[in-house]
Amino acid sequence: MPRWTFETTPDTLSKAEKDTLAKGITDNYVKLGIPAFLVNVFFHENRIGTFYSGGKTPPNTVFFVIDHAARSFPSEEVRLSFIDSVNAIVEPVLGPKGVKWEYNIYQHPADNWRVNGMIPPVDQEGIWKQWIDQDAAVPYGAYIGTGRG
């Protein structure tokens, strides 16, 4: 949480562009109070002829999915602000290249999310701060060593 999965054709994005995107995505969540180690970004390169858009195999196309597990948008204003932040991260990399880009945002039930078998302590300020400060899943309470609450 969150997980961004990019699907591209080969060589659509350079390593430097992938690095720029991953850093921008991570920084966006860190400023929202989410530990960097929880931000996951994947780039899947698909050979020409292995995915299609409009019935054709498109060159220079990027599709990505954003999965959120911990929180949902509390208001329409926050949702639209987040979309603006996504566009601000992606457009400077993809726009100048003339790349067609498309994405969806999915919000999954927080009850199903686990890190190292633990329910992430997003609602327990002191423990969550430890996760942020140590940039790691710090064992806590009944979850230490058991994976159960």
CNS distance restraints for C-alpha pairs under 8 A (distance, minus, plus):
assign (resid   1 and name CA) (resid  38 and name CA) 5.66 0.50 0.50
assign (resid   1 and name CA) (resid  39 and name CA) 6.02 0.50 0.50
assign (resid   1 and name CA) (resid  40 and name CA) 7.01 0.50 0.50
assign (resid   1 and name CA) (resid  67 and name CA) 6.90 0.50 0.50
assign (resid   1 and name CA) (resid  68 and name CA) 5.48 0.50 0.50
assign (resid   1 and name CA) (resid  69 and name CA) 5.46 0.50 0.50
assign (resid   1 and name CA) (resid  70 and name CA) 6.67 0.50 0.50
assign (resid   2 and name CA) (resid  38 and name CA) 6.65 0.50 0.50
assign (resid   2 and name CA) (resid  39 and name CA) 5.22 0.50 0.50
assign (resid   2 and name CA) (resid  40 and name CA) 6.21 0.50 0.50
assign (resid   2 and name CA) (resid  66 and name CA) 7.05 0.50 0.50
assign (resid   2 and name CA) (resid  67 and name CA) 5.61 0.50 0.50
assign (resid   2 and name CA) (resid  68 and name CA) 4.80 0.50 0.50
assign (resid   2 and name CA) (resid  69 and name CA) 6.66 0.50 0.50
assign (resid   2 and name CA) (resid  70 and name CA) 8.00 0.50 0.50
assign (resid   3 and name CA) (resid  39 and name CA) 6.22 0.50 0.50
assign (resid   3 and name CA) (resid  40 and name CA) 4.69 0.50 0.50
assign (resid   3 and name CA) (resid  41 and name CA) 5.81 0.50 0.50
assign (resid   3 and name CA) (resid  42 and name CA) 7.74 0.50 0.50
assign (resid   3 and name CA) (resid  65 and name CA) 7.97 0.50 0.50
assign (resid   3 and name CA) (resid  66 and name CA) 5.80 0.50 0.50
assign (resid   3 and name CA) (resid  67 and name CA) 5.09 0.50 0.50
assign (resid   3 and name CA) (resid  68 and name CA) 6.75 0.50 0.50
assign (resid   4 and name CA) (resid  40 and name CA) 6.27 0.50 0.50
assign (resid   4 and name CA) (resid  41 and name CA) 4.78 0.50 0.50
assign (resid   4 and name CA) (resid  42 and name CA) 6.21 0.50 0.50
assign (resid   4 and name CA) (resid  64 and name CA) 6.75 0.50 0.50
assign (resid   4 and name CA) (resid  65 and name CA) 5.63 0.50 0.50
assign (resid   4 and name CA) (resid  66 and name CA) 4.53 0.50 0.50
assign (resid   4 and name CA) (resid  67 and name CA) 6.34 0.50 0.50
assign (resid   5 and name CA) (resid  41 and name CA) 5.98 0.50 0.50
assign (resid   5 and name CA) (resid  42 and name CA) 4.75 0.50 0.50
assign (resid   5 and name CA) (resid  43 and name CA) 6.07 0.50 0.50
assign (resid   5 and name CA) (resid  44 and name CA) 7.38 0.50 0.50
assign (resid   5 and name CA) (resid  64 and name CA) 5.33 0.50 0.50
assign (resid   5 and name CA) (resid  65 and name CA) 5.28 0.50 0.50
assign (resid   5 and name CA) (resid  66 and name CA) 6.65 0.50 0.50
assign (resid   6 and name CA) (resid  41 and name CA) 7.77 0.50 0.50
assign (resid   6 and name CA) (resid  42 and name CA) 5.99 0.50 0.50
assign (resid   6 and name CA) (resid  43 and name CA) 4.74 0.50 0.50
assign (resid   6 and name CA) (resid  44 and name CA) 5.93 0.50 0.50
assign (resid   6 and name CA) (resid  62 and name CA) 6.66 0.50 0.50
assign (resid   6 and name CA) (resid  63 and name CA) 5.82 0.50 0.50
assign (resid   6 and name CA) (resid  64 and name CA) 4.24 0.50 0.50
assign (resid   6 and name CA) (resid  65 and name CA) 6.69 0.50 0.50
assign (resid   7 and name CA) (resid  43 and name CA) 6.20 0.50 0.50
assign (resid   7 and name CA) (resid  44 and name CA) 4.92 0.50 0.50
assign (resid   7 and name CA) (resid  45 and name CA) 6.02 0.50 0.50
assign (resid   7 and name CA) (resid  46 and name CA) 6.89 0.50 0.50
assign (resid   7 and name CA) (resid  62 and name CA) 5.73 0.50 0.50
assign (resid   7 and name CA) (resid  63 and name CA) 5.17 0.50 0.50
assign (resid   7 and name CA) (resid  64 and name CA) 5.93 0.50 0.50
assign (resid   8 and name CA) (resid  12 and name CA) 6.46 0.50 0.50
assign (resid   8 and name CA) (resid  13 and name CA) 7.86 0.50 0.50
assign (resid   8 and name CA) (resid  43 and name CA) 7.36 0.50 0.50
assign (resid   8 and name CA) (resid  44 and name CA) 6.21 0.50 0.50
assign (resid   8 and name CA) (resid  45 and name CA) 4.92 0.50 0.50
assign (resid   8 and name CA) (resid  46 and name CA) 5.95 0.50 0.50
assign (resid   8 and name CA) (resid  60 and name CA) 7.32 0.50 0.50
assign (resid   8 and name CA) (resid  61 and name CA) 5.93 0.50 0.50
assign (resid   8 and name CA) (resid  62 and name CA) 4.78 0.50 0.50
assign (resid   8 and name CA) (resid  63 and name CA) 6.65 0.50 0.50
assign (resid   9 and name CA) (resid  45 and name CA) 5.30 0.50 0.50
assign (resid   9 and name CA) (resid  46 and name CA) 5.06 0.50 0.50
assign (resid   9 and name CA) (resid  47 and name CA) 6.02 0.50 0.50
assign (resid   9 and name CA) (resid  48 and name CA) 6.37 0.50 0.50
assign (resid   9 and name CA) (resid  58 and name CA) 7.84 0.50 0.50
assign (resid   9 and name CA) (resid  59 and name CA) 6.34 0.50 0.50
assign (resid   9 and name CA) (resid  60 and name CA) 6.28 0.50 0.50
assign (resid   9 and name CA) (resid  61 and name CA) 6.54 0.50 0.50
assign (resid   9 and name CA) (resid  62 and name CA) 7.44 0.50 0.50
assign (resid  10 and name CA) (resid  45 and name CA) 5.28 0.50 0.50
assign (resid  10 and name CA) (resid  46 and name CA) 6.31 0.50 0.50
assign (resid  10 and name CA) (resid  47 and name CA) 6.27 0.50 0.50
assign (resid  10 and name CA) (resid  48 and name CA) 7.62 0.50 0.50
assign (resid  11 and name CA) (resid  45 and name CA) 7.98 0.50 0.50
assign (resid  12 and name CA) (resid  59 and name CA) 7.90 0.50 0.50
assign (resid  12 and name CA) (resid  60 and name CA) 5.30 0.50 0.50
assign (resid  12 and name CA) (resid  61 and name CA) 7.31 0.50 0.50
assign (resid  12 and name CA) (resid  62 and name CA) 7.95 0.50 0.50
assign (resid  13 and name CA) (resid  17 and name CA) 5.79 0.50 0.50
assign (resid  13 and name CA) (resid  18 and name CA) 6.34 0.50 0.50
assign (resid  14 and name CA) (resid  18 and name CA) 6.23 0.50 0.50
assign (resid  15 and name CA) (resid  19 and name CA) 6.05 0.50 0.50
assign (resid  16 and name CA) (resid  20 and name CA) 6.14 0.50 0.50
assign (resid  17 and name CA) (resid  21 and name CA) 6.18 0.50 0.50
assign (resid  17 and name CA) (resid  93 and name CA) 6.61 0.50 0.50
assign (resid  18 and name CA) (resid  22 and name CA) 6.06 0.50 0.50
assign (resid  18 and name CA) (resid  43 and name CA) 7.76 0.50 0.50
assign (resid  19 and name CA) (resid  23 and name CA) 6.07 0.50 0.50
assign (resid  20 and name CA) (resid  24 and name CA) 6.09 0.50 0.50
assign (resid  21 and name CA) (resid  25 and name CA) 6.01 0.50 0.50
assign (resid  21 and name CA) (resid  89 and name CA) 6.66 0.50 0.50
assign (resid  21 and name CA) (resid  90 and name CA) 6.74 0.50 0.50
assign (resid  21 and name CA) (resid  93 and name CA) 7.57 0.50 0.50
assign (resid  22 and name CA) (resid  26 and name CA) 6.05 0.50 0.50
assign (resid  22 and name CA) (resid  41 and name CA) 6.15 0.50 0.50
assign (resid  23 and name CA) (resid  27 and name CA) 5.97 0.50 0.50
assign (resid  24 and name CA) (resid  28 and name CA) 6.09 0.50 0.50
assign (resid  24 and name CA) (resid  89 and name CA) 5.89 0.50 0.50
assign (resid  25 and name CA) (resid  29 and name CA) 6.67 0.50 0.50
assign (resid  25 and name CA) (resid  39 and name CA) 7.83 0.50 0.50
assign (resid  25 and name CA) (resid  86 and name CA) 7.81 0.50 0.50
assign (resid  25 and name CA) (resid  89 and name CA) 6.86 0.50 0.50
assign (resid  26 and name CA) (resid  30 and name CA) 6.18 0.50 0.50
assign (resid  26 and name CA) (resid  36 and name CA) 6.04 0.50 0.50
assign (resid  26 and name CA) (resid  39 and name CA) 5.81 0.50 0.50
assign (resid  27 and name CA) (resid  31 and name CA) 6.20 0.50 0.50
assign (resid  27 and name CA) (resid  36 and name CA) 7.67 0.50 0.50
assign (resid  28 and name CA) (resid  32 and name CA) 6.78 0.50 0.50
assign (resid  28 and name CA) (resid  85 and name CA) 7.53 0.50 0.50
assign (resid  29 and name CA) (resid  33 and name CA) 6.60 0.50 0.50
assign (resid  29 and name CA) (resid  34 and name CA) 5.50 0.50 0.50
assign (resid  29 and name CA) (resid  35 and name CA) 7.71 0.50 0.50
assign (resid  29 and name CA) (resid  36 and name CA) 7.41 0.50 0.50
assign (resid  29 and name CA) (resid  39 and name CA) 7.37 0.50 0.50
assign (resid  30 and name CA) (resid  34 and name CA) 4.84 0.50 0.50
assign (resid  30 and name CA) (resid  35 and name CA) 5.86 0.50 0.50
assign (resid  30 and name CA) (resid  36 and name CA) 5.91 0.50 0.50
assign (resid  33 and name CA) (resid 132 and name CA) 7.58 0.50 0.50
assign (resid  34 and name CA) (resid  38 and name CA) 7.18 0.50 0.50
assign (resid  34 and name CA) (resid  39 and name CA) 7.97 0.50 0.50
assign (resid  34 and name CA) (resid 132 and name CA) 6.80 0.50 0.50
assign (resid  35 and name CA) (resid  39 and name CA) 7.40 0.50 0.50
assign (resid  35 and name CA) (resid 131 and name CA) 6.54 0.50 0.50
assign (resid  35 and name CA) (resid 132 and name CA) 4.55 0.50 0.50
assign (resid  35 and name CA) (resid 133 and name CA) 7.86 0.50 0.50
assign (resid  35 and name CA) (resid 135 and name CA) 5.63 0.50 0.50
assign (resid  35 and name CA) (resid 136 and name CA) 7.68 0.50 0.50
assign (resid  36 and name CA) (resid 132 and name CA) 7.59 0.50 0.50
assign (resid  36 and name CA) (resid 135 and name CA) 6.34 0.50 0.50
assign (resid  37 and name CA) (resid 135 and name CA) 5.73 0.50 0.50
assign (resid  37 and name CA) (resid 136 and name CA) 6.35 0.50 0.50
assign (resid  46 and name CA) (resid  50 and name CA) 6.11 0.50 0.50
assign (resid  46 and name CA) (resid  51 and name CA) 7.09 0.50 0.50
assign (resid  47 and name CA) (resid  51 and name CA) 7.91 0.50 0.50
assign (resid  48 and name CA) (resid  57 and name CA) 6.30 0.50 0.50
assign (resid  48 and name CA) (resid  58 and name CA) 7.69 0.50 0.50
assign (resid  48 and name CA) (resid  59 and name CA) 7.56 0.50 0.50
assign (resid  49 and name CA) (resid  57 and name CA) 5.46 0.50 0.50
assign (resid  50 and name CA) (resid  57 and name CA) 7.40 0.50 0.50
assign (resid  51 and name CA) (resid  57 and name CA) 5.95 0.50 0.50
assign (resid  51 and name CA) (resid  58 and name CA) 7.95 0.50 0.50
assign (resid  52 and name CA) (resid  56 and name CA) 5.03 0.50 0.50
assign (resid  52 and name CA) (resid  57 and name CA) 4.40 0.50 0.50
assign (resid  52 and name CA) (resid  58 and name CA) 6.40 0.50 0.50
assign (resid  53 and name CA) (resid  57 and name CA) 6.25 0.50 0.50
assign (resid  53 and name CA) (resid  58 and name CA) 6.37 0.50 0.50
assign (resid  60 and name CA) (resid  98 and name CA) 7.74 0.50 0.50
assign (resid  60 and name CA) (resid  99 and name CA) 5.22 0.50 0.50
assign (resid  60 and name CA) (resid 100 and name CA) 6.79 0.50 0.50
assign (resid  61 and name CA) (resid  99 and name CA) 5.45 0.50 0.50
assign (resid  61 and name CA) (resid 100 and name CA) 4.90 0.50 0.50
assign (resid  61 and name CA) (resid 101 and name CA) 5.97 0.50 0.50
assign (resid  62 and name CA) (resid  99 and name CA) 6.97 0.50 0.50
assign (resid  62 and name CA) (resid 100 and name CA) 6.25 0.50 0.50
assign (resid  62 and name CA) (resid 101 and name CA) 4.74 0.50 0.50
assign (resid  62 and name CA) (resid 102 and name CA) 6.58 0.50 0.50
assign (resid  63 and name CA) (resid 101 and name CA) 5.63 0.50 0.50
assign (resid  63 and name CA) (resid 102 and name CA) 4.92 0.50 0.50
assign (resid  63 and name CA) (resid 103 and name CA) 5.69 0.50 0.50
assign (resid  64 and name CA) (resid 101 and name CA) 7.86 0.50 0.50
assign (resid  64 and name CA) (resid 102 and name CA) 6.44 0.50 0.50
assign (resid  64 and name CA) (resid 103 and name CA) 4.77 0.50 0.50
assign (resid  64 and name CA) (resid 104 and name CA) 6.85 0.50 0.50
assign (resid  65 and name CA) (resid 103 and name CA) 5.45 0.50 0.50
assign (resid  65 and name CA) (resid 104 and name CA) 5.09 0.50 0.50
assign (resid  65 and name CA) (resid 105 and name CA) 5.99 0.50 0.50
assign (resid  65 and name CA) (resid 106 and name CA) 7.50 0.50 0.50
assign (resid  66 and name CA) (resid 103 and name CA) 7.44 0.50 0.50
assign (resid  66 and name CA) (resid 104 and name CA) 6.21 0.50 0.50
assign (resid  66 and name CA) (resid 105 and name CA) 4.64 0.50 0.50
assign (resid  66 and name CA) (resid 106 and name CA) 6.07 0.50 0.50
assign (resid  67 and name CA) (resid 105 and name CA) 6.03 0.50 0.50
assign (resid  67 and name CA) (resid 106 and name CA) 4.87 0.50 0.50
assign (resid  67 and name CA) (resid 107 and name CA) 6.03 0.50 0.50
assign (resid  67 and name CA) (resid 108 and name CA) 7.21 0.50 0.50
assign (resid  68 and name CA) (resid  72 and name CA) 7.49 0.50 0.50
assign (resid  68 and name CA) (resid 105 and name CA) 7.61 0.50 0.50
assign (resid  68 and name CA) (resid 106 and name CA) 6.11 0.50 0.50
assign (resid  68 and name CA) (resid 107 and name CA) 4.77 0.50 0.50
assign (resid  68 and name CA) (resid 108 and name CA) 5.99 0.50 0.50
assign (resid  69 and name CA) (resid 107 and name CA) 5.94 0.50 0.50
assign (resid  69 and name CA) (resid 108 and name CA) 4.76 0.50 0.50
assign (resid  69 and name CA) (resid 109 and name CA) 5.95 0.50 0.50
assign (resid  69 and name CA) (resid 110 and name CA) 5.03 0.50 0.50
assign (resid  69 and name CA) (resid 112 and name CA) 7.80 0.50 0.50
assign (resid  69 and name CA) (resid 113 and name CA) 6.14 0.50 0.50
assign (resid  70 and name CA) (resid 108 and name CA) 7.66 0.50 0.50
assign (resid  70 and name CA) (resid 109 and name CA) 7.35 0.50 0.50
assign (resid  70 and name CA) (resid 110 and name CA) 4.75 0.50 0.50
assign (resid  70 and name CA) (resid 113 and name CA) 7.15 0.50 0.50
assign (resid  70 and name CA) (resid 122 and name CA) 7.61 0.50 0.50
assign (resid  71 and name CA) (resid 107 and name CA) 7.48 0.50 0.50
assign (resid  71 and name CA) (resid 110 and name CA) 6.70 0.50 0.50
assign (resid  72 and name CA) (resid 107 and name CA) 6.11 0.50 0.50
assign (resid  73 and name CA) (resid  78 and name CA) 6.09 0.50 0.50
assign (resid  73 and name CA) (resid  79 and name CA) 5.47 0.50 0.50
assign (resid  74 and name CA) (resid  78 and name CA) 6.65 0.50 0.50
assign (resid  74 and name CA) (resid  79 and name CA) 7.69 0.50 0.50
assign (resid  75 and name CA) (resid  79 and name CA) 6.33 0.50 0.50
assign (resid  76 and name CA) (resid  80 and name CA) 6.12 0.50 0.50
assign (resid  77 and name CA) (resid  81 and name CA) 6.10 0.50 0.50
assign (resid  78 and name CA) (resid  82 and name CA) 6.11 0.50 0.50
assign (resid  79 and name CA) (resid  83 and name CA) 6.32 0.50 0.50
assign (resid  80 and name CA) (resid  84 and name CA) 6.20 0.50 0.50
assign (resid  81 and name CA) (resid  85 and name CA) 6.31 0.50 0.50
assign (resid  82 and name CA) (resid  86 and name CA) 6.28 0.50 0.50
assign (resid  83 and name CA) (resid  87 and name CA) 6.26 0.50 0.50
assign (resid  84 and name CA) (resid  88 and name CA) 6.13 0.50 0.50
assign (resid  85 and name CA) (resid  89 and name CA) 6.30 0.50 0.50
assign (resid  86 and name CA) (resid  90 and name CA) 6.24 0.50 0.50
assign (resid  87 and name CA) (resid  91 and name CA) 5.52 0.50 0.50
assign (resid  88 and name CA) (resid  92 and name CA) 6.95 0.50 0.50
assign (resid  89 and name CA) (resid  93 and name CA) 7.64 0.50 0.50
assign (resid  90 and name CA) (resid  94 and name CA) 6.09 0.50 0.50
assign (resid  90 and name CA) (resid  95 and name CA) 7.82 0.50 0.50
assign (resid  91 and name CA) (resid  95 and name CA) 4.85 0.50 0.50
assign (resid  91 and name CA) (resid  96 and name CA) 7.85 0.50 0.50
assign (resid  92 and name CA) (resid  96 and name CA) 6.71 0.50 0.50
assign (resid  93 and name CA) (resid  97 and name CA) 7.28 0.50 0.50
assign (resid  94 and name CA) (resid  98 and name CA) 6.64 0.50 0.50
assign (resid  94 and name CA) (resid  99 and name CA) 5.46 0.50 0.50
assign (resid  94 and name CA) (resid 100 and name CA) 7.80 0.50 0.50
assign (resid  94 and name CA) (resid 101 and name CA) 7.43 0.50 0.50
assign (resid  95 and name CA) (resid  99 and name CA) 6.19 0.50 0.50
assign (resid 108 and name CA) (resid 112 and name CA) 7.87 0.50 0.50
assign (resid 109 and name CA) (resid 113 and name CA) 7.47 0.50 0.50
assign (resid 111 and name CA) (resid 119 and name CA) 7.93 0.50 0.50
assign (resid 113 and name CA) (resid 119 and name CA) 6.61 0.50 0.50
assign (resid 113 and name CA) (resid 120 and name CA) 7.50 0.50 0.50
assign (resid 114 and name CA) (resid 118 and name CA) 5.15 0.50 0.50
assign (resid 114 and name CA) (resid 119 and name CA) 4.95 0.50 0.50
assign (resid 114 and name CA) (resid 120 and name CA) 6.29 0.50 0.50
assign (resid 115 and name CA) (resid 119 and name CA) 6.58 0.50 0.50
assign (resid 115 and name CA) (resid 120 and name CA) 6.36 0.50 0.50
assign (resid 115 and name CA) (resid 137 and name CA) 6.93 0.50 0.50
assign (resid 116 and name CA) (resid 137 and name CA) 7.26 0.50 0.50
assign (resid 116 and name CA) (resid 147 and name CA) 7.45 0.50 0.50
assign (resid 117 and name CA) (resid 143 and name CA) 7.80 0.50 0.50
assign (resid 117 and name CA) (resid 147 and name CA) 4.57 0.50 0.50
assign (resid 117 and name CA) (resid 148 and name CA) 7.35 0.50 0.50
assign (resid 118 and name CA) (resid 139 and name CA) 7.70 0.50 0.50
assign (resid 118 and name CA) (resid 143 and name CA) 5.88 0.50 0.50
assign (resid 118 and name CA) (resid 147 and name CA) 5.50 0.50 0.50
assign (resid 118 and name CA) (resid 148 and name CA) 7.02 0.50 0.50
assign (resid 118 and name CA) (resid 149 and name CA) 7.97 0.50 0.50
assign (resid 120 and name CA) (resid 128 and name CA) 7.83 0.50 0.50
assign (resid 120 and name CA) (resid 137 and name CA) 7.97 0.50 0.50
assign (resid 121 and name CA) (resid 125 and name CA) 7.63 0.50 0.50
assign (resid 121 and name CA) (resid 127 and name CA) 6.33 0.50 0.50
assign (resid 121 and name CA) (resid 128 and name CA) 5.49 0.50 0.50
assign (resid 122 and name CA) (resid 128 and name CA) 5.66 0.50 0.50
assign (resid 123 and name CA) (resid 128 and name CA) 7.48 0.50 0.50
assign (resid 124 and name CA) (resid 128 and name CA) 5.89 0.50 0.50
assign (resid 125 and name CA) (resid 129 and name CA) 6.01 0.50 0.50
assign (resid 126 and name CA) (resid 130 and name CA) 6.57 0.50 0.50
assign (resid 127 and name CA) (resid 131 and name CA) 6.50 0.50 0.50
assign (resid 127 and name CA) (resid 138 and name CA) 7.83 0.50 0.50
assign (resid 127 and name CA) (resid 140 and name CA) 7.43 0.50 0.50
assign (resid 128 and name CA) (resid 132 and name CA) 6.30 0.50 0.50
assign (resid 129 and name CA) (resid 133 and name CA) 5.93 0.50 0.50
assign (resid 130 and name CA) (resid 134 and name CA) 5.80 0.50 0.50
assign (resid 130 and name CA) (resid 135 and name CA) 7.83 0.50 0.50
assign (resid 130 and name CA) (resid 138 and name CA) 6.88 0.50 0.50
assign (resid 131 and name CA) (resid 135 and name CA) 5.41 0.50 0.50
assign (resid 131 and name CA) (resid 136 and name CA) 5.27 0.50 0.50
assign (resid 131 and name CA) (resid 137 and name CA) 5.60 0.50 0.50
assign (resid 131 and name CA) (resid 138 and name CA) 5.85 0.50 0.50
assign (resid 132 and name CA) (resid 136 and name CA) 7.17 0.50 0.50
assign (resid 134 and name CA) (resid 138 and name CA) 7.80 0.50 0.50
assign (resid 139 and name CA) (resid 143 and name CA) 6.46 0.50 0.50
assign (resid 139 and name CA) (resid 144 and name CA) 5.08 0.50 0.50
assign (resid 139 and name CA) (resid 145 and name CA) 7.77 0.50 0.50
assign (resid 140 and name CA) (resid 144 and name CA) 5.38 0.50 0.50
assign (resid 142 and name CA) (resid 146 and name CA) 7.14 0.50 0.50
assign (resid 142 and name CA) (resid 148 and name CA) 6.79 0.50 0.50
assign (resid 142 and name CA) (resid 149 and name CA) 5.29 0.50 0.50
assign (resid 143 and name CA) (resid 147 and name CA) 5.04 0.50 0.50
assign (resid 143 and name CA) (resid 148 and name CA) 5.39 0.50 0.50
assign (resid 143 and name CA) (resid 149 and name CA) 5.58 0.50 0.50
